[in-house]
Every structure is written in C-alpha cells, then in structure tokens.
Amino acid sequence: MTFGEQPAYLRVAGDLRKKIVDGSLPPHTRLPSQARIREEYGVSDTVALEARKVLMAEGLVEGRSGSGTYVRERPVPRRLARSGYRPAGGATPFRQEQADASVRGTWESSSEQAEAGAAVAERLAIAAGDRVMRTKYLFREAGEPMMLSTSWEPLAVTGRTPVLLPEEGPLGGMGVVERMRAIDVIVDNVTEEVGARPGLAEELHLLGGVPGHVVLVVQRTYFASGRPVETADIVIPADRYRVAYHLPVK
C-alpha cells in the first residue's frame, strides 16, 4: 500500500457510506451480504467484514437478529440552545440546560451525598474525598429522552442550608443561580467545555442510542467570586442534537 492509500476495508466502507448518504441504500434497506460485498468489490471475507463493522460503528447500519444488517433511519438533528445561566426569572433545570423558551420538557432526578473523585474535586477546587451532593438528571422533550446531566455541589457551600437538595425544599427545581442566591452566594460566571466521545452503555440505554454512538459532553461549572459552586457533566446524543450557543456581544 503506497503512502496516502486507504486500506481496502475503508475504501469499501466509504463507497457503501456514500450510497447510504445519497439514498441509493435508503433507510431499512438490507445491506449487501458479506458474500455480495466480497464479489462486488473483489475483496476477501475479512475486508468485507471489517467494512461492515465500520458502518456499524458509525451508526449507519444496525444488525437485526436472524435477519441481517440494515440501514438505520437517520434522525434530522435538532437544535439544543444554550446561552449560559439566566439570573432572572427562576430558571428550572430544564430551562437552565435548554435555553430555547419555545421548547417544553420534563426531567427526572435523584440526589445523594458522595465523596468527590479527583476529577470533580479539581473542577470544584476542593480536596478529593470532600463531601458533595451528586444529582443525576434525565431530561425529556415530548416524552423522548434528550439529555443526561450529573451535577456536583460542595457540601461546604450548601450543607446545612435550605438548598441542600437541588430538587427539594422551598427552591427545589429552581436552578443553580436562584438556589445559590437564596443562601447569599451570587453566581457571576459560568464556563462550558464541549467534547465528544463514544457513549457509555448506561448512557445510551437511557438515551435510546445503540453501542458505538457518539455523545457530546458539556462540562459546565458555575462560579461565585471565582469560587466554583457547582459543576456538571451534560451528555447529549450527537446524532440527534446540535448545540447552539447564544453569546452576547459586549
């Protein structure tokens, strides 16, 4: 193989991918069998198998037990708007994570005290092992799972206060900014870092994805006078959503 030349399995996968994208192999069509790929492209069984694995890993096709491999229906990505925190109006957790006011959604949550691992401790500027309140969320739009979030708040900030539990008490479900303000902690900055990775099995189970699907991960941290008071990992299925930011010009 000369420099720059693709391996045979990638060339085969690329041609099949093109047929899927341009509609020559529409959704729910059975992918050519391994034997058919071998004959059509003049490659070995190993190359044909590896090409099919590539398409499956990309989420373009799916295996159906006892039936074969089929082209998957590709969702049209929807827009997930983000614009940082909104200090006025008492943003709910859903509104905090999805800034588009025209979108209506619901969420489920559970909270428990835990020890901060090294990564979370670094983000919160606390010591590993310090106590935090960990809250897990599942957000839905029109009943469909759309987003996961796990947040951590240092008990050094919220412990022994009415806002200890994010979803309970007088300000339960009102979002970080409003809750912190109630205990005289004024959130004045927020940072978000966006990355991508393969979804974990438990994440894809909750979000309705298949193994190999990529998720977007937003690492968000709220600050009050330079002190981190909450950090969260927000997980979004990359095949169904595009993250759009609205940033004010100053």
SEBA-451980 format. One line per 5 residues: number of its first residue (from 1); their letters; for each residue x, y, z of C-alpha. Coordinates in nm, 4 decimals, padded with zeros to 6 digits, always signed. Layout:
BEGIN
NUM	a	X:Y:Z; ...;
***
This chain:
BEGIN
1	mtfge	+00.0000:+00.0000:+00.0000; +00.1513:+00.3342:-00.1044; +00.1583:+00.6401:+00.1188; -00.1855:+00.8003:+00.1462; -00.3695:+00.4991:+00.0053;
6	qpayl	-00.6628:+00.3811:+00.2156; -00.6867:+00.0213:+00.3348; -00.9292:-00.1852:+00.1284; -01.1887:-00.2122:+00.4052; -01.2059:+00.1684:+00.4365;
11	rvagd	-01.2489:+00.2083:+00.0599; -01.5366:-00.0413:+00.0647; -01.6922:+00.1220:+00.3700; -01.6552:+00.4639:+00.2043; -01.8408:+00.3525:-00.1081;
16	lrkki	-02.1214:+00.1934:+00.0943; -02.1389:+00.5050:+00.3123; -02.1788:+00.7211:+00.0006; -02.4672:+00.5019:-00.1165; -02.6361:+00.5373:+00.2224;
21	vdgsl	-02.5912:+00.9149:+00.2292; -02.7114:+00.9749:-00.1294; -03.0130:+00.7461:-00.0832; -02.9029:+00.4612:-00.3085; -02.9334:+00.2473:+00.0040;
26	pphtr	-03.2315:+00.4073:+00.1809; -03.3269:+00.3510:+00.5459; -03.4478:-00.0014:+00.6317; -03.2766:-00.1461:+00.3219; -03.0789:-00.4627:+00.3872;
31	lpsqa	-02.7054:-00.4043:+00.3492; -02.5420:-00.6293:+00.0884; -02.4321:-00.9544:+00.2466; -02.0694:-01.0272:+00.3222; -02.0564:-01.2603:+00.0218;
36	riree	-02.2107:-00.9936:-00.2049; -01.9616:-00.7318:-00.0862; -01.6768:-00.9756:-00.1453; -01.7921:-01.0434:-00.5004; -01.8857:-00.6855:-00.5936;
41	ygvsd	-01.5651:-00.5265:-00.4687; -01.3290:-00.8169:-00.5288; -01.2115:-00.8323:-00.1676; -01.1654:-01.1020:+00.0930; -01.4196:-01.2059:+00.3550;
46	tvale	-01.2075:-01.0310:+00.6173; -01.2170:-00.6994:+00.4283; -01.5935:-00.7291:+00.3733; -01.6499:-00.7988:+00.7427; -01.4307:-00.5080:+00.8526;
51	arkvl	-01.6142:-00.2692:+00.6159; -01.9485:-00.3695:+00.7682; -01.8019:-00.3185:+01.1172; -01.7000:+00.0360:+01.0222; -02.0534:+00.1249:+00.9111;
56	maegl	-02.1982:-00.0281:+01.2267; -01.9556:+00.1642:+01.4483; -02.0561:+00.4846:+01.2698; -02.4213:+00.4129:+01.3487; -02.5196:+00.3986:+00.9817;
61	vegrs	-02.6375:+00.0373:+00.9946; -02.7724:-00.1967:+01.2595; -02.7823:-00.5721:+01.2949; -03.1155:-00.7470:+01.3348; -03.1005:-01.0901:+01.4924;
66	gsgty	-03.1600:-01.3651:+01.2404; -03.2311:-01.1173:+00.9611; -02.9143:-00.9342:+00.8622; -02.7762:-00.5821:+00.8678; -02.9966:-00.2875:+00.7712;
71	vrerp	-02.9517:+00.0817:+00.7010; -03.0654:+00.2831:+01.0019; -03.3125:+00.5690:+00.9900; -03.1053:+00.8832:+01.0329; -03.2708:+01.1450:+01.2517;
76	vprrl	-03.2665:+01.5086:+01.1463; -03.0561:+01.6809:+01.4144; -03.2499:+01.9236:+01.6301; -03.1166:+02.2409:+01.7814; -03.0334:+02.2493:+02.1502;
81	arsgy	-02.9890:+02.6132:+02.2504; -02.7519:+02.7184:+02.5268; -02.6750:+03.0675:+02.6488; -02.5196:+03.0262:+02.9913; -02.7072:+03.0975:+03.3114;
86	rpagg	-03.0107:+03.3222:+03.3266; -03.0036:+03.5052:+03.6605; -03.3592:+03.6392:+03.6419; -03.6878:+03.4526:+03.6320; -03.6003:+03.1450:+03.8335;
91	atpfr	-03.4835:+02.9105:+03.5564; -03.5825:+02.5461:+03.6098; -03.3190:+02.2767:+03.5498; -03.4685:+02.2064:+03.2061; -03.4692:+02.5729:+03.1129;
96	qeqad	-03.1179:+02.6028:+03.2526; -02.9947:+02.3318:+03.0158; -03.2113:+02.4180:+02.7140; -03.2363:+02.7925:+02.6634; -03.4971:+02.7841:+02.3849;
101	asvrg	-03.8125:+02.9070:+02.5582; -04.0323:+02.7523:+02.2877; -03.9241:+02.4011:+02.3869; -04.1157:+02.2321:+02.6666; -03.9677:+01.9476:+02.8582;
106	twess	-03.9664:+01.7476:+03.1782; -03.6988:+01.5933:+03.3922; -03.6416:+01.3187:+03.6452; -03.3763:+01.3451:+03.9142; -03.2186:+01.1758:+04.2137;
111	seqae	-02.9735:+01.3203:+04.4669; -02.7322:+01.1601:+04.7119; -02.4302:+01.2622:+04.9143; -02.0982:+01.1299:+04.7836; -01.7241:+01.1799:+04.8016;
116	agaav	-01.5680:+01.3900:+04.5274; -01.3397:+01.1955:+04.2971; -01.0146:+01.3512:+04.1808; -01.1546:+01.4991:+03.8571; -01.4631:+01.6515:+04.0198;
121	aerla	-01.2576:+01.7777:+04.3137; -01.0235:+01.9587:+04.0751; -01.3170:+02.1244:+03.8978; -01.4670:+02.2353:+04.2306; -01.1303:+02.3405:+04.3795;
126	iaagd	-01.1805:+02.1090:+04.6779; -00.9891:+01.8085:+04.8089; -01.0535:+01.4613:+04.6711; -01.2823:+01.2842:+04.9168; -01.4613:+01.6023:+05.0259;
131	rvmrt	-01.8368:+01.5571:+05.0512; -02.0574:+01.6715:+04.7648; -02.4237:+01.6478:+04.6703; -02.4456:+01.4500:+04.3474; -02.7638:+01.4854:+04.1442;
136	kylfr	-02.8436:+01.2856:+03.8309; -03.0984:+01.4124:+03.5767; -03.2746:+01.2650:+03.2766; -03.4340:+01.5326:+03.0567; -03.7130:+01.4601:+02.8107;
141	eagep	-03.8646:+01.6571:+02.5240; -04.2152:+01.5478:+02.4221; -04.1516:+01.2319:+02.6248; -03.8324:+01.1421:+02.4347; -03.5028:+01.1223:+02.6295;
146	mmlst	-03.2839:+01.4064:+02.5053; -03.0142:+01.4766:+02.7621; -02.8464:+01.3490:+03.0786; -02.6783:+01.5545:+03.3463; -02.4828:+01.4753:+03.6595;
151	swepl	-02.4088:+01.7703:+03.8873; -02.1930:+01.8049:+04.1964; -02.2224:+02.0770:+04.4625; -01.9751:+02.1066:+04.7540; -02.1448:+02.0490:+05.0875;
156	avtgr	-01.9075:+02.3141:+05.2222; -02.1316:+02.5575:+05.0306; -02.4818:+02.4077:+05.0559; -02.4579:+02.1816:+05.3621; -02.6915:+02.2724:+05.6484;
161	tpvll	-02.8842:+02.5132:+05.4234; -03.2395:+02.5025:+05.2807; -03.0981:+02.4370:+04.9317; -02.9010:+02.1241:+05.0234; -03.1169:+01.9114:+04.7901;
166	peegp	-03.1455:+02.0688:+04.4428; -03.4935:+01.9277:+04.3773; -03.6464:+01.9606:+04.7232; -03.7226:+02.2370:+04.9708; -03.8575:+02.5894:+04.9088;
171	lggmg	-03.6430:+02.6433:+04.5965; -03.6400:+02.2832:+04.4721; -03.6171:+02.2676:+04.0938; -03.5359:+02.6379:+04.0515; -03.1857:+02.6018:+03.9100;
176	vverm	-02.8398:+02.6755:+04.0476; -02.8412:+03.0555:+04.0249; -03.1662:+03.1083:+04.2164; -03.0816:+02.8492:+04.4786; -02.7368:+02.9917:+04.5441;
181	raidv	-02.8728:+03.3437:+04.5660; -03.1060:+03.2256:+04.8432; -02.8022:+03.1490:+05.0620; -02.6230:+03.4735:+04.9640; -02.3945:+03.3064:+04.7114;
186	ivdnv	-02.4057:+03.5190:+04.3966; -02.3208:+03.3314:+04.0785; -02.1377:+03.5698:+03.8457; -01.9694:+03.3456:+03.5887; -02.0128:+03.0139:+03.4107;
191	teevg	-01.7778:+02.8159:+03.1889; -01.8578:+02.5339:+02.9479; -01.6189:+02.2975:+02.7710; -01.7626:+02.0814:+02.4928; -01.6132:+01.7493:+02.3839;
196	arpgl	-01.7222:+01.4251:+02.2198; -01.6711:+01.0572:+02.2983; -01.8438:+00.7203:+02.2492; -02.1448:+00.6949:+02.4780; -02.1205:+00.4667:+02.7778;
201	aeelh	-02.3533:+00.1657:+02.7774; -02.5669:+00.3033:+03.0617; -02.5912:+00.6454:+02.8930; -02.7030:+00.5010:+02.5610; -02.9528:+00.2769:+02.7390;
206	llggv	-03.1177:+00.5842:+02.8936; -03.0936:+00.7977:+02.5791; -03.2126:+00.5309:+02.3390; -02.8891:+00.5001:+02.1403; -02.7017:+00.1975:+02.0160;
211	pghvv	-02.3466:+00.0848:+02.1029; -02.0882:+00.2994:+01.9262; -02.2989:+00.6139:+01.9134; -02.1128:+00.9344:+01.9896; -02.2300:+01.1744:+02.2586;
216	lvvqr	-02.1464:+01.5392:+02.3191; -02.0315:+01.6132:+02.6730; -02.0617:+01.9648:+02.8116; -01.8565:+02.0207:+03.1271; -02.0183:+02.3191:+03.2960;
221	tyfas	-01.9053:+02.4980:+03.6100; -02.0733:+02.7873:+03.7945; -01.8585:+03.0362:+03.9868; -01.9272:+03.2903:+04.2613; -01.6457:+03.5449:+04.3015;
226	grpve	-01.4045:+03.2959:+04.1472; -01.5116:+03.0026:+04.3653; -01.6677:+02.7012:+04.1885; -02.0059:+02.6288:+04.3483; -02.1426:+02.3659:+04.1070;
231	tadiv	-02.0070:+02.1583:+03.8233; -02.1896:+01.9221:+03.5898; -02.1419:+01.6809:+03.3011; -02.4211:+01.7203:+03.0448; -02.4484:+01.4329:+02.7949;
236	ipadr	-02.6278:+01.4864:+02.4621; -02.6747:+01.2335:+02.1767; -02.4684:+01.3753:+01.8895; -02.6767:+01.2098:+01.6166; -02.9952:+01.3851:+01.7304;
241	yrvay	-02.8853:+01.7278:+01.8518; -02.6620:+02.0189:+01.7597; -02.5581:+02.2523:+02.0394; -02.6144:+02.6208:+01.9564; -02.4688:+02.8972:+02.1725;
246	hlpvk	-02.6078:+03.2488:+02.2082; -02.3266:+03.4719:+02.3287; -02.3876:+03.8412:+02.3961; -02.1503:+04.0894:+02.2355; -02.0096:+04.3358:+02.4863;
***
